[in-house]
Amino acid sequence: MPAYDQSNIFAKILRGEIPCHKVYEDDKALAFLDIMPRAPGHTLVIPKSPARNILDVAPDDLAHVMKLAQRIAKVSVDVFGADGVTLQQFSESAGGQVVFHLHVHVIPRKEGIALKPPASVKEAPDVLKEQAAKLAAALA
């Protein structure tokens, strides 16, 4: 497996070099909205440790990310009036991974509404700002 690349976009977000619509942050993880969401409230949860994916992440860091993903999933159902939630995690190119920093997608779902195709529509920043504020308030 290739080494972790410190120049990936999520590493840059963690260093504050690229802005994000933050939903939650603690000493071990960061959660922020996907700028090309597949559904309203599509959130990414990442460890702060430099883990390429599930194949190299420390078990405690993975556990923390998953606990946070579950917490965000529960809150998302209420905030977005969702009927369910889709969680996704891709590892390595063959597994569908595009950004090589471990991340878990938390996607609120409504019955009968299909997900948008991946990386297809960039959401308006004001919409993301409003959604992030609602999620952050619900998590506080």
A tleap script that builds the chain and sets N, CA, C and O, in Angstrom:
source leaprc.protein.ff14SB
mol = sequence {
  NMET PRO ALA TYR ASP GLN SER ASN ILE PHE
  ALA LYS ILE LEU ARG GLY GLU ILE PRO CYS
  HIE LYS VAL TYR GLU ASP ASP LYS ALA LEU
  ALA PHE LEU ASP ILE MET PRO ARG ALA PRO
  GLY HIE THR LEU VAL ILE PRO LYS SER PRO
  ALA ARG ASN ILE LEU ASP VAL ALA PRO ASP
  ASP LEU ALA HIE VAL MET LYS LEU ALA GLN
  ARG ILE ALA LYS VAL SER VAL ASP VAL PHE
  GLY ALA ASP GLY VAL THR LEU GLN GLN PHE
  SER GLU SER ALA GLY GLY GLN VAL VAL PHE
  HIE LEU HIE VAL HIE VAL ILE PRO ARG LYS
  GLU GLY ILE ALA LEU LYS PRO PRO ALA SER
  VAL LYS GLU ALA PRO ASP VAL LEU LYS GLU
  GLN ALA ALA LYS LEU ALA ALA ALA LEU CALA
}
set mol.1.N position { 0.848 -1.179 0.000 }
set mol.1.CA position { 0.000 0.000 0.000 }
set mol.1.C position { 0.894 1.243 0.000 }
set mol.1.O position { 1.876 1.300 0.739 }
set mol.2.N position { 0.558 2.229 -0.820 }
set mol.2.CA position { 1.337 3.472 -0.843 }
set mol.2.C position { 1.309 4.200 0.504 }
set mol.2.O position { 0.414 3.988 1.323 }
set mol.3.N position { 2.294 5.052 0.712 }
set mol.3.CA position { 2.380 5.827 1.942 }
set mol.3.C position { 1.342 6.939 1.953 }
set mol.3.O position { 0.837 7.347 0.907 }
set mol.4.N position { 1.033 7.419 3.141 }
set mol.4.CA position { 0.110 8.540 3.308 }
set mol.4.C position { 0.701 9.781 2.647 }
set mol.4.O position { 1.885 10.074 2.813 }
set mol.5.N position { -0.115 10.498 1.908 }
set mol.5.CA position { 0.307 11.707 1.196 }
set mol.5.C position { -0.203 12.940 1.938 }
set mol.5.O position { -1.405 13.200 1.970 }
set mol.6.N position { 0.717 13.696 2.533 }
set mol.6.CA position { 0.356 14.892 3.312 }
set mol.6.C position { -0.252 16.008 2.462 }
set mol.6.O position { -0.750 16.993 3.006 }
set mol.7.N position { -0.218 15.868 1.146 }
set mol.7.CA position { -0.773 16.922 0.280 }
set mol.7.C position { -2.218 16.644 -0.140 }
set mol.7.O position { -2.770 17.387 -0.952 }
set mol.8.N position { -2.843 15.585 0.398 }
set mol.8.CA position { -4.241 15.322 0.035 }
set mol.8.C position { -5.140 16.428 0.580 }
set mol.8.O position { -4.788 17.105 1.547 }
set mol.9.N position { -6.291 16.605 -0.040 }
set mol.9.CA position { -7.166 17.730 0.289 }
set mol.9.C position { -7.641 17.703 1.745 }
set mol.9.O position { -7.813 18.764 2.346 }
set mol.10.N position { -7.856 16.529 2.321 }
set mol.10.CA position { -8.322 16.478 3.703 }
set mol.10.C position { -7.206 16.844 4.679 }
set mol.10.O position { -7.473 17.443 5.721 }
set mol.11.N position { -5.969 16.495 4.359 }
set mol.11.CA position { -4.838 16.929 5.187 }
set mol.11.C position { -4.729 18.451 5.153 }
set mol.11.O position { -4.425 19.081 6.165 }
set mol.12.N position { -4.980 19.034 3.984 }
set mol.12.CA position { -4.948 20.497 3.859 }
set mol.12.C position { -6.075 21.142 4.651 }
set mol.12.O position { -5.882 22.199 5.251 }
set mol.13.N position { -7.250 20.520 4.662 }
set mol.13.CA position { -8.362 21.026 5.473 }
set mol.13.C position { -7.988 20.960 6.952 }
set mol.13.O position { -8.228 21.913 7.693 }
set mol.14.N position { -7.403 19.845 7.388 }
set mol.14.CA position { -6.999 19.704 8.791 }
set mol.14.C position { -5.974 20.757 9.198 }
set mol.14.O position { -5.989 21.225 10.336 }
set mol.15.N position { -5.086 21.133 8.283 }
set mol.15.CA position { -4.073 22.154 8.576 }
set mol.15.C position { -4.617 23.575 8.431 }
set mol.15.O position { -3.905 24.536 8.721 }
set mol.16.N position { -5.850 23.721 7.993 }
set mol.16.CA position { -6.447 25.050 7.826 }
set mol.16.C position { -6.049 25.736 6.538 }
set mol.16.O position { -6.269 26.937 6.386 }
set mol.17.N position { -5.469 24.998 5.610 }
set mol.17.CA position { -5.048 25.583 4.330 }
set mol.17.C position { -6.215 25.719 3.352 }
set mol.17.O position { -6.167 26.541 2.438 }
set mol.18.N position { -7.246 24.924 3.542 }
set mol.18.CA position { -8.447 24.952 2.716 }
set mol.18.C position { -9.634 25.032 3.676 }
set mol.18.O position { -9.677 24.295 4.661 }
set mol.19.N position { -10.593 25.911 3.406 }
set mol.19.CA position { -11.746 26.021 4.311 }
set mol.19.C position { -12.714 24.842 4.138 }
set mol.19.O position { -12.688 24.129 3.135 }
set mol.20.N position { -13.556 24.670 5.140 }
set mol.20.CA position { -14.605 23.655 5.065 }
set mol.20.C position { -15.810 24.160 5.845 }
set mol.20.O position { -15.717 25.128 6.599 }
set mol.21.N position { -16.925 23.500 5.655 }
set mol.21.CA position { -18.150 23.809 6.405 }
set mol.21.C position { -18.206 22.823 7.573 }
set mol.21.O position { -18.822 21.760 7.491 }
set mol.22.N position { -17.538 23.217 8.668 }
set mol.22.CA position { -17.355 22.345 9.821 }
set mol.22.C position { -18.673 22.101 10.549 }
set mol.22.O position { -19.470 23.013 10.772 }
set mol.23.N position { -18.868 20.844 10.906 }
set mol.23.CA position { -20.033 20.415 11.671 }
set mol.23.C position { -19.626 20.112 13.110 }
set mol.23.O position { -20.365 20.404 14.050 }
set mol.24.N position { -18.438 19.523 13.270 }
set mol.24.CA position { -17.970 19.109 14.592 }
set mol.24.C position { -16.460 18.910 14.547 }
set mol.24.O position { -15.901 18.512 13.525 }
set mol.25.N position { -15.809 19.195 15.678 }
set mol.25.CA position { -14.377 18.937 15.788 }
set mol.25.C position { -14.032 18.646 17.231 }
set mol.25.O position { -14.545 19.289 18.146 }
set mol.26.N position { -13.160 17.674 17.430 }
set mol.26.CA position { -12.575 17.417 18.740 }
set mol.26.C position { -11.093 17.122 18.529 }
set mol.26.O position { -10.569 17.359 17.441 }
set mol.27.N position { -10.417 16.615 19.544 }
set mol.27.CA position { -8.976 16.410 19.426 }
set mol.27.C position { -8.600 15.251 18.502 }
set mol.27.O position { -7.440 15.150 18.101 }
set mol.28.N position { -9.547 14.372 18.151 }
set mol.28.CA position { -9.231 13.199 17.334 }
set mol.28.C position { -9.900 13.161 15.971 }
set mol.28.O position { -9.498 12.371 15.116 }
set mol.29.N position { -10.926 14.006 15.740 }
set mol.29.CA position { -11.683 13.907 14.491 }
set mol.29.C position { -12.266 15.246 14.071 }
set mol.29.O position { -12.393 16.175 14.868 }
set mol.30.N position { -12.612 15.312 12.803 }
set mol.30.CA position { -13.254 16.488 12.223 }
set mol.30.C position { -14.396 15.988 11.350 }
set mol.30.O position { -14.247 15.002 10.628 }
set mol.31.N position { -15.540 16.669 11.417 }
set mol.31.CA position { -16.678 16.365 10.552 }
set mol.31.C position { -17.064 17.642 9.825 }
set mol.31.O position { -17.186 18.705 10.433 }
set mol.32.N position { -17.254 17.523 8.518 }
set mol.32.CA position { -17.599 18.681 7.697 }
set mol.32.C position { -18.457 18.235 6.527 }
set mol.32.O position { -18.481 17.055 6.179 }
set mol.33.N position { -19.164 19.183 5.921 }
set mol.33.CA position { -20.048 18.851 4.813 }
set mol.33.C position { -19.279 18.618 3.525 }
set mol.33.O position { -18.285 19.290 3.249 }
set mol.34.N position { -19.747 17.660 2.742 }
set mol.34.CA position { -19.208 17.402 1.406 }
set mol.34.C position { -19.667 18.552 0.512 }
set mol.34.O position { -20.850 18.894 0.518 }
set mol.35.N position { -18.755 19.157 -0.258 }
set mol.35.CA position { -19.143 20.287 -1.119 }
set mol.35.C position { -19.898 19.834 -2.364 }
set mol.35.O position { -20.504 20.647 -3.061 }
set mol.36.N position { -19.856 18.533 -2.637 }
set mol.36.CA position { -20.648 17.955 -3.734 }
set mol.36.C position { -21.524 16.850 -3.146 }
set mol.36.O position { -21.317 15.666 -3.411 }
set mol.37.N position { -22.505 17.259 -2.343 }
set mol.37.CA position { -23.298 16.283 -1.601 }
set mol.37.C position { -24.182 15.421 -2.498 }
set mol.37.O position { -24.683 15.867 -3.531 }
set mol.38.N position { -24.353 14.194 -2.075 }
set mol.38.CA position { -25.251 13.281 -2.781 }
set mol.38.C position { -26.679 13.442 -2.274 }
set mol.38.O position { -27.625 12.972 -2.905 }
set mol.39.N position { -26.833 14.119 -1.111 }
set mol.39.CA position { -28.130 14.450 -0.510 }
set mol.39.C position { -27.874 15.569 0.493 }
set mol.39.O position { -26.743 15.733 0.951 }
set mol.40.N position { -28.902 16.343 0.844 }
set mol.40.CA position { -28.709 17.396 1.846 }
set mol.40.C position { -28.176 16.823 3.161 }
set mol.40.O position { -28.673 15.809 3.649 }
set mol.41.N position { -27.164 17.479 3.728 }
set mol.41.CA position { -26.576 17.053 4.991 }
set mol.41.C position { -25.452 16.041 4.862 }
set mol.41.O position { -24.950 15.550 5.874 }
set mol.42.N position { -25.046 15.717 3.643 }
set mol.42.CA position { -23.965 14.750 3.396 }
set mol.42.C position { -22.703 15.228 4.119 }
set mol.42.O position { -22.112 16.245 3.757 }
set mol.43.N position { -22.310 14.490 5.127 }
set mol.43.CA position { -21.190 14.859 5.998 }
set mol.43.C position { -20.049 13.859 5.856 }
set mol.43.O position { -20.275 12.663 5.673 }
set mol.44.N position { -18.821 14.365 5.943 }
set mol.44.CA position { -17.619 13.533 5.944 }
set mol.44.C position { -17.011 13.566 7.342 }
set mol.44.O position { -16.867 14.633 7.938 }
set mol.45.N position { -16.662 12.407 7.855 }
set mol.45.CA position { -16.035 12.297 9.174 }
set mol.45.C position { -14.638 11.728 8.963 }
set mol.45.O position { -14.475 10.654 8.385 }
set mol.46.N position { -13.624 12.463 9.440 }
set mol.46.CA position { -12.238 12.041 9.232 }
set mol.46.C position { -11.458 12.051 10.544 }
set mol.46.O position { -11.738 12.859 11.430 }
set mol.47.N position { -10.476 11.150 10.667 }
set mol.47.CA position { -9.590 11.220 11.832 }
set mol.47.C position { -8.568 12.329 11.616 }
set mol.47.O position { -8.251 12.681 10.479 }
set mol.48.N position { -8.066 12.865 12.693 }
set mol.48.CA position { -6.994 13.857 12.583 }
set mol.48.C position { -5.642 13.180 12.361 }
set mol.48.O position { -4.695 13.815 11.898 }
set mol.49.N position { -5.557 11.913 12.687 }
set mol.49.CA position { -4.315 11.184 12.449 }
set mol.49.C position { -4.145 10.946 10.949 }
set mol.49.O position { -5.137 10.853 10.225 }
set mol.50.N position { -2.909 10.847 10.478 }
set mol.50.CA position { -2.657 10.656 9.048 }
set mol.50.C position { -2.880 9.216 8.592 }
set mol.50.O position { -1.924 8.474 8.368 }
set mol.51.N position { -4.137 8.831 8.459 }
set mol.51.CA position { -4.490 7.479 8.026 }
set mol.51.C position { -4.972 7.528 6.587 }
set mol.51.O position { -5.857 8.313 6.246 }
set mol.52.N position { -4.389 6.689 5.748 }
set mol.52.CA position { -4.773 6.636 4.334 }
set mol.52.C position { -6.190 6.085 4.174 }
set mol.52.O position { -6.987 6.628 3.410 }
set mol.53.N position { -6.501 5.003 4.897 }
set mol.53.CA position { -7.837 4.418 4.833 }
set mol.53.C position { -7.996 3.368 5.929 }
set mol.53.O position { -7.182 3.301 6.850 }
set mol.54.N position { -9.025 2.561 5.832 }
set mol.54.CA position { -9.322 1.581 6.879 }
set mol.54.C position { -8.223 0.525 7.016 }
set mol.54.O position { -8.132 -0.142 8.046 }
set mol.55.N position { -7.397 0.373 5.995 }
set mol.55.CA position { -6.348 -0.636 6.010 }
set mol.55.C position { -5.140 -0.250 6.862 }
set mol.55.O position { -4.348 -1.114 7.238 }
set mol.56.N position { -4.991 1.053 7.170 }
set mol.56.CA position { -3.829 1.465 7.961 }
set mol.56.C position { -4.160 2.325 9.176 }
set mol.56.O position { -3.252 2.723 9.906 }
set mol.57.N position { -5.430 2.621 9.411 }
set mol.57.CA position { -5.804 3.462 10.542 }
set mol.57.C position { -5.627 2.694 11.856 }
set mol.57.O position { -5.854 1.486 11.919 }
set mol.58.N position { -5.222 3.413 12.895 }
set mol.58.CA position { -5.136 2.803 14.227 }
set mol.58.C position { -6.554 2.461 14.693 }
set mol.58.O position { -7.475 3.255 14.501 }
set mol.59.N position { -6.734 1.291 15.299 }
set mol.59.CA position { -8.076 0.871 15.721 }
set mol.59.C position { -8.804 1.886 16.602 }
set mol.59.O position { -10.009 2.080 16.446 }
set mol.60.N position { -8.096 2.531 17.517 }
set mol.60.CA position { -8.753 3.518 18.382 }
set mol.60.C position { -9.228 4.734 17.585 }
set mol.60.O position { -10.287 5.288 17.878 }
set mol.61.N position { -8.459 5.150 16.585 }
set mol.61.CA position { -8.876 6.276 15.738 }
set mol.61.C position { -10.094 5.902 14.910 }
set mol.61.O position { -11.006 6.711 14.742 }
set mol.62.N position { -10.114 4.675 14.389 }
set mol.62.CA position { -11.267 4.204 13.630 }
set mol.62.C position { -12.507 4.151 14.518 }
set mol.62.O position { -13.591 4.565 14.106 }
set mol.63.N position { -12.345 3.643 15.726 }
set mol.63.CA position { -13.477 3.567 16.655 }
set mol.63.C position { -14.042 4.954 16.936 }
set mol.63.O position { -15.259 5.136 16.981 }
set mol.64.N position { -13.166 5.921 17.123 }
set mol.64.CA position { -13.618 7.288 17.397 }
set mol.64.C position { -14.377 7.861 16.196 }
set mol.64.O position { -15.428 8.480 16.361 }
set mol.65.N position { -13.848 7.655 15.003 }
set mol.65.CA position { -14.506 8.139 13.783 }
set mol.65.C position { -15.894 7.512 13.652 }
set mol.65.O position { -16.856 8.202 13.316 }
set mol.66.N position { -15.999 6.220 13.911 }
set mol.66.CA position { -17.292 5.545 13.769 }
set mol.66.C position { -18.288 5.984 14.836 }
set mol.66.O position { -19.483 6.094 14.558 }
set mol.67.N position { -17.814 6.234 16.047 }
set mol.67.CA position { -18.711 6.752 17.088 }
set mol.67.C position { -19.253 8.111 16.676 }
set mol.67.O position { -20.438 8.396 16.853 }
set mol.68.N position { -18.382 8.946 16.127 }
set mol.68.CA position { -18.821 10.264 15.676 }
set mol.68.C position { -19.765 10.140 14.483 }
set mol.68.O position { -20.758 10.863 14.404 }
set mol.69.N position { -19.468 9.241 13.563 }
set mol.69.CA position { -20.357 9.022 12.410 }
set mol.69.C position { -21.745 8.602 12.885 }
set mol.69.O position { -22.751 9.061 12.344 }
set mol.70.N position { -21.805 7.739 13.882 }
set mol.70.CA position { -23.103 7.315 14.415 }
set mol.70.C position { -23.843 8.487 15.041 }
set mol.70.O position { -25.045 8.652 14.835 }
set mol.71.N position { -23.129 9.294 15.798 }
set mol.71.CA position { -23.747 10.464 16.443 }
set mol.71.C position { -24.305 11.424 15.393 }
set mol.71.O position { -25.422 11.922 15.530 }
set mol.72.N position { -23.529 11.677 14.353 }
set mol.72.CA position { -23.975 12.566 13.280 }
set mol.72.C position { -25.158 11.949 12.535 }
set mol.72.O position { -26.093 12.659 12.165 }
set mol.73.N position { -25.126 10.643 12.314 }
set mol.73.CA position { -26.239 9.966 11.641 }
set mol.73.C position { -27.539 10.165 12.426 }
set mol.73.O position { -28.572 10.495 11.843 }
set mol.74.N position { -27.489 9.968 13.724 }
set mol.74.CA position { -28.691 10.122 14.556 }
set mol.74.C position { -29.226 11.546 14.492 }
set mol.74.O position { -30.431 11.750 14.343 }
set mol.75.N position { -28.351 12.521 14.601 }
set mol.75.CA position { -28.754 13.922 14.564 }
set mol.75.C position { -29.281 14.306 13.179 }
set mol.75.O position { -30.234 15.076 13.063 }
set mol.76.N position { -28.654 13.766 12.132 }
set mol.76.CA position { -29.046 14.085 10.756 }
set mol.76.C position { -30.481 13.686 10.451 }
set mol.76.O position { -31.181 14.373 9.708 }
set mol.77.N position { -30.915 12.571 11.030 }
set mol.77.CA position { -32.284 12.116 10.817 }
set mol.77.C position { -33.259 13.207 11.265 }
set mol.77.O position { -34.218 13.518 10.558 }
set mol.78.N position { -33.009 13.781 12.436 }
set mol.78.CA position { -33.887 14.844 12.944 }
set mol.78.C position { -33.726 16.139 12.167 }
set mol.78.O position { -34.716 16.742 11.751 }
set mol.79.N position { -32.491 16.570 11.968 }
set mol.79.CA position { -32.225 17.860 11.329 }
set mol.79.C position { -32.759 17.921 9.896 }
set mol.79.O position { -33.295 18.946 9.473 }
set mol.80.N position { -32.613 16.831 9.157 }
set mol.80.CA position { -33.008 16.831 7.747 }
set mol.80.C position { -34.294 16.064 7.470 }
set mol.80.O position { -34.651 15.849 6.311 }
set mol.81.N position { -34.992 15.651 8.523 }
set mol.81.CA position { -36.240 14.924 8.340 }
set mol.81.C position { -36.041 13.659 7.526 }
set mol.81.O position { -36.886 13.300 6.705 }
set mol.82.N position { -34.919 12.981 7.755 }
set mol.82.CA position { -34.568 11.796 6.978 }
set mol.82.C position { -35.321 10.560 7.472 }
set mol.82.O position { -35.730 10.468 8.629 }
set mol.83.N position { -35.485 9.622 6.549 }
set mol.83.CA position { -36.112 8.342 6.873 }
set mol.83.C position { -35.071 7.271 7.182 }
set mol.83.O position { -35.399 6.205 7.703 }
set mol.84.N position { -33.819 7.563 6.859 }
set mol.84.CA position { -32.726 6.631 7.073 }
set mol.84.C position { -31.402 7.308 6.775 }
set mol.84.O position { -31.355 8.503 6.484 }
set mol.85.N position { -30.336 6.546 6.849 }
set mol.85.CA position { -28.993 7.082 6.645 }
set mol.85.C position { -28.158 6.052 5.886 }
set mol.85.O position { -28.251 4.852 6.143 }
set mol.86.N position { -27.342 6.536 4.950 }
set mol.86.CA position { -26.372 5.693 4.269 }
set mol.86.C position { -24.984 6.069 4.780 }
set mol.86.O position { -24.617 7.244 4.798 }
set mol.87.N position { -24.213 5.057 5.195 }
set mol.87.CA position { -22.811 5.259 5.559 }
set mol.87.C position { -21.970 4.593 4.475 }
set mol.87.O position { -22.260 3.475 4.049 }
set mol.88.N position { -20.925 5.290 4.033 }
set mol.88.CA position { -20.027 4.733 3.026 }
set mol.88.C position { -18.580 4.990 3.434 }
set mol.88.O position { -18.258 6.039 3.992 }
set mol.89.N position { -17.711 4.015 3.147 }
set mol.89.CA position { -16.278 4.160 3.359 }
set mol.89.C position { -15.599 3.353 2.263 }
set mol.89.O position { -15.873 2.165 2.096 }
set mol.90.N position { -14.719 3.997 1.524 }
set mol.90.CA position { -14.022 3.364 0.414 }
set mol.90.C position { -12.528 3.307 0.732 }
set mol.90.O position { -11.969 4.275 1.248 }
set mol.91.N position { -11.880 2.181 0.426 }
set mol.91.CA position { -10.451 2.039 0.691 }
set mol.91.C position { -9.710 1.578 -0.551 }
set mol.91.O position { -10.005 0.528 -1.122 }
set mol.92.N position { -8.738 2.389 -0.955 }
set mol.92.CA position { -7.898 2.201 -2.131 }
set mol.92.C position { -8.711 2.362 -3.423 }
set mol.92.O position { -9.940 2.284 -3.419 }
set mol.93.N position { -8.005 2.582 -4.497 }
set mol.93.CA position { -8.645 2.844 -5.789 }
set mol.93.C position { -9.604 1.728 -6.189 }
set mol.93.O position { -10.707 1.995 -6.667 }
set mol.94.N position { -9.191 0.493 -5.995 }
set mol.94.CA position { -10.042 -0.639 -6.371 }
set mol.94.C position { -11.333 -0.669 -5.555 }
set mol.94.O position { -12.338 -1.230 -5.993 }
set mol.95.N position { -11.300 -0.058 -4.362 }
set mol.95.CA position { -12.478 0.012 -3.501 }
set mol.95.C position { -13.300 1.265 -3.722 }
set mol.95.O position { -14.308 1.470 -3.047 }
set mol.96.N position { -12.882 2.110 -4.661 }
set mol.96.CA position { -13.626 3.328 -4.969 }
set mol.96.C position { -13.110 4.587 -4.298 }
set mol.96.O position { -13.717 5.648 -4.444 }
set mol.97.N position { -12.000 4.499 -3.560 }
set mol.97.CA position { -11.466 5.668 -2.859 }
set mol.97.C position { -10.857 6.650 -3.840 }
set mol.97.O position { -10.138 6.260 -4.761 }
set mol.98.N position { -11.152 7.942 -3.636 }
set mol.98.CA position { -10.625 9.010 -4.487 }
set mol.98.C position { -9.695 9.928 -3.693 }
set mol.98.O position { -8.639 10.318 -4.192 }
set mol.99.N position { -10.077 10.274 -2.467 }
set mol.99.CA position { -9.231 11.076 -1.581 }
set mol.99.C position { -8.605 10.109 -0.578 }
set mol.99.O position { -9.314 9.395 0.132 }
set mol.100.N position { -7.276 10.092 -0.525 }
set mol.100.CA position { -6.572 9.084 0.260 }
set mol.100.C position { -6.236 9.546 1.671 }
set mol.100.O position { -5.079 9.562 2.092 }
set mol.101.N position { -7.298 9.923 2.387 }
set mol.101.CA position { -7.300 10.134 3.834 }
set mol.101.C position { -8.599 9.477 4.280 }
set mol.101.O position { -9.662 9.767 3.731 }
set mol.102.N position { -8.522 8.596 5.268 }
set mol.102.CA position { -9.715 7.886 5.720 }
set mol.102.C position { -10.877 8.845 5.931 }
set mol.102.O position { -10.728 9.866 6.601 }
set mol.103.N position { -12.022 8.523 5.366 }
set mol.103.CA position { -13.228 9.303 5.604 }
set mol.103.C position { -14.458 8.426 5.490 }
set mol.103.O position { -14.511 7.487 4.696 }
set mol.104.N position { -15.445 8.758 6.308 }
set mol.104.CA position { -16.715 8.058 6.310 }
set mol.104.C position { -17.774 9.055 5.869 }
set mol.104.O position { -17.883 10.147 6.425 }
set mol.105.N position { -18.553 8.671 4.869 }
set mol.105.CA position { -19.665 9.488 4.389 }
set mol.105.C position { -20.894 9.164 5.236 }
set mol.105.O position { -21.237 7.996 5.419 }
set mol.106.N position { -21.549 10.192 5.746 }
set mol.106.CA position { -22.813 10.041 6.462 }
set mol.106.C position { -23.844 10.806 5.631 }
set mol.106.O position { -23.797 12.033 5.543 }
set mol.107.N position { -24.771 10.069 5.026 }
set mol.107.CA position { -25.697 10.674 4.070 }
set mol.107.C position { -27.145 10.443 4.519 }
set mol.107.O position { -27.644 9.320 4.439 }
set mol.108.N position { -27.826 11.504 4.992 }
set mol.108.CA position { -29.241 11.370 5.345 }
set mol.108.C position { -30.059 11.019 4.095 }
set mol.108.O position { -29.805 11.551 3.015 }
set mol.109.N position { -31.041 10.122 4.246 }
set mol.109.CA position { -31.826 9.649 3.100 }
set mol.109.C position { -33.319 9.808 3.355 }
set mol.109.O position { -33.804 9.654 4.476 }
set mol.110.N position { -34.017 10.118 2.293 }
set mol.110.CA position { -35.476 10.165 2.334 }
set mol.110.C position { -36.024 9.077 1.426 }
set mol.110.O position { -35.508 8.834 0.335 }
set mol.111.N position { -37.061 8.438 1.891 }
set mol.111.CA position { -37.706 7.353 1.139 }
set mol.111.C position { -38.064 7.821 -0.267 }
set mol.111.O position { -38.677 8.875 -0.441 }
set mol.112.N position { -37.679 7.033 -1.267 }
set mol.112.CA position { -38.056 7.317 -2.646 }
set mol.112.C position { -37.228 8.363 -3.359 }
set mol.112.O position { -37.497 8.662 -4.522 }
set mol.113.N position { -36.219 8.936 -2.693 }
set mol.113.CA position { -35.364 9.948 -3.328 }
set mol.113.C position { -33.967 9.354 -3.531 }
set mol.113.O position { -33.274 9.017 -2.571 }
set mol.114.N position { -33.576 9.237 -4.787 }
set mol.114.CA position { -32.274 8.656 -5.114 }
set mol.114.C position { -31.144 9.611 -4.755 }
set mol.114.O position { -31.329 10.828 -4.725 }
set mol.115.N position { -29.982 9.048 -4.483 }
set mol.115.CA position { -28.788 9.860 -4.266 }
set mol.115.C position { -28.365 10.497 -5.583 }
set mol.115.O position { -28.534 9.905 -6.649 }
set mol.116.N position { -27.818 11.699 -5.506 }
set mol.116.CA position { -27.201 12.302 -6.692 }
set mol.116.C position { -25.959 11.481 -7.036 }
set mol.116.O position { -25.381 10.855 -6.148 }
set mol.117.N position { -25.539 11.467 -8.289 }
set mol.117.CA position { -24.296 10.762 -8.633 }
set mol.117.C position { -23.110 11.377 -7.871 }
set mol.117.O position { -23.124 12.571 -7.571 }
set mol.118.N position { -22.086 10.572 -7.558 }
set mol.118.CA position { -20.919 11.104 -6.847 }
set mol.118.C position { -20.260 12.253 -7.611 }
set mol.118.O position { -20.160 12.230 -8.838 }
set mol.119.N position { -19.814 13.256 -6.856 }
set mol.119.CA position { -19.057 14.397 -7.400 }
set mol.119.C position { -19.721 15.002 -8.630 }
set mol.119.O position { -19.047 15.300 -9.616 }
set mol.120.N position { -21.042 15.185 -8.578 }
set mol.120.CA position { -21.757 15.660 -9.765 }
set mol.120.C position { -22.219 17.107 -9.682 }
set mol.120.O position { -22.208 17.816 -10.689 }
set mol.121.N position { -22.624 17.555 -8.499 }
set mol.121.CA position { -23.167 18.906 -8.366 }
set mol.121.C position { -22.539 19.582 -7.149 }
set mol.121.O position { -22.654 19.088 -6.027 }
set mol.122.N position { -21.882 20.705 -7.375 }
set mol.122.CA position { -21.300 21.472 -6.271 }
set mol.122.C position { -22.410 22.322 -5.654 }
set mol.122.O position { -23.065 23.101 -6.346 }
set mol.123.N position { -22.612 22.164 -4.347 }
set mol.123.CA position { -23.669 22.890 -3.646 }
set mol.123.C position { -23.263 24.341 -3.397 }
set mol.123.O position { -22.079 24.638 -3.236 }
set mol.124.N position { -24.233 25.234 -3.367 }
set mol.124.CA position { -23.991 26.656 -3.095 }
set mol.124.C position { -23.433 26.815 -1.679 }
set mol.124.O position { -23.944 26.199 -0.743 }
set mol.125.N position { -22.391 27.633 -1.513 }
set mol.125.CA position { -21.786 27.815 -0.188 }
set mol.125.C position { -22.778 28.273 0.886 }
set mol.125.O position { -22.660 27.861 2.040 }
set mol.126.N position { -23.748 29.115 0.530 }
set mol.126.CA position { -24.709 29.583 1.545 }
set mol.126.C position { -25.609 28.443 2.028 }
set mol.126.O position { -26.012 28.423 3.192 }
set mol.127.N position { -25.924 27.501 1.146 }
set mol.127.CA position { -26.719 26.335 1.534 }
set mol.127.C position { -25.901 25.458 2.486 }
set mol.127.O position { -26.413 25.001 3.509 }
set mol.128.N position { -24.637 25.227 2.148 }
set mol.128.CA position { -23.768 24.422 3.005 }
set mol.128.C position { -23.570 25.092 4.365 }
set mol.128.O position { -23.565 24.420 5.396 }
set mol.129.N position { -23.411 26.391 4.364 }
set mol.129.CA position { -23.220 27.126 5.623 }
set mol.129.C position { -24.434 26.945 6.535 }
set mol.129.O position { -24.287 26.721 7.736 }
set mol.130.N position { -25.627 27.045 5.958 }
set mol.130.CA position { -26.858 26.887 6.734 }
set mol.130.C position { -26.996 25.457 7.266 }
set mol.130.O position { -27.340 25.256 8.430 }
set mol.131.N position { -26.730 24.477 6.418 }
set mol.131.CA position { -26.820 23.080 6.845 }
set mol.131.C position { -25.797 22.757 7.930 }
set mol.131.O position { -26.115 22.068 8.899 }
set mol.132.N position { -24.576 23.249 7.772 }
set mol.132.CA position { -23.531 23.005 8.777 }
set mol.132.C position { -23.928 23.614 10.123 }
set mol.132.O position { -23.727 23.002 11.173 }
set mol.133.N position { -24.486 24.814 10.084 }
set mol.133.CA position { -24.907 25.481 11.324 }
set mol.133.C position { -25.994 24.674 12.034 }
set mol.133.O position { -25.965 24.540 13.258 }
set mol.134.N position { -26.940 24.144 11.284 }
set mol.134.CA position { -28.024 23.334 11.887 }
set mol.134.C position { -27.460 22.061 12.515 }
set mol.134.O position { -27.833 21.700 13.631 }
set mol.135.N position { -26.565 21.382 11.802 }
set mol.135.CA position { -25.975 20.161 12.341 }
set mol.135.C position { -25.112 20.449 13.571 }
set mol.135.O position { -25.181 19.737 14.572 }
set mol.136.N position { -24.300 21.501 13.481 }
set mol.136.CA position { -23.427 21.858 14.602 }
set mol.136.C position { -24.260 22.187 15.844 }
set mol.136.O position { -23.918 21.773 16.952 }
set mol.137.N position { -25.345 22.926 15.657 }
set mol.137.CA position { -26.206 23.287 16.789 }
set mol.137.C position { -26.835 22.038 17.403 }
set mol.137.O position { -26.940 21.935 18.625 }
set mol.138.N position { -27.250 21.097 16.572 }
set mol.138.CA position { -27.864 19.875 17.075 }
set mol.138.C position { -26.855 18.986 17.800 }
set mol.138.O position { -27.223 18.230 18.699 }
set mol.139.N position { -25.587 19.078 17.412 }
set mol.139.CA position { -24.534 18.286 18.058 }
set mol.139.C position { -23.996 18.916 19.330 }
set mol.139.O position { -23.345 18.247 20.132 }
set mol.140.N position { -24.266 20.201 19.518 }
set mol.140.CA position { -23.728 20.923 20.685 }
set mol.140.C position { -24.397 20.502 21.985 }
set mol.140.O position { -24.055 21.017 23.050 }
savepdb mol mol.pdb
quit
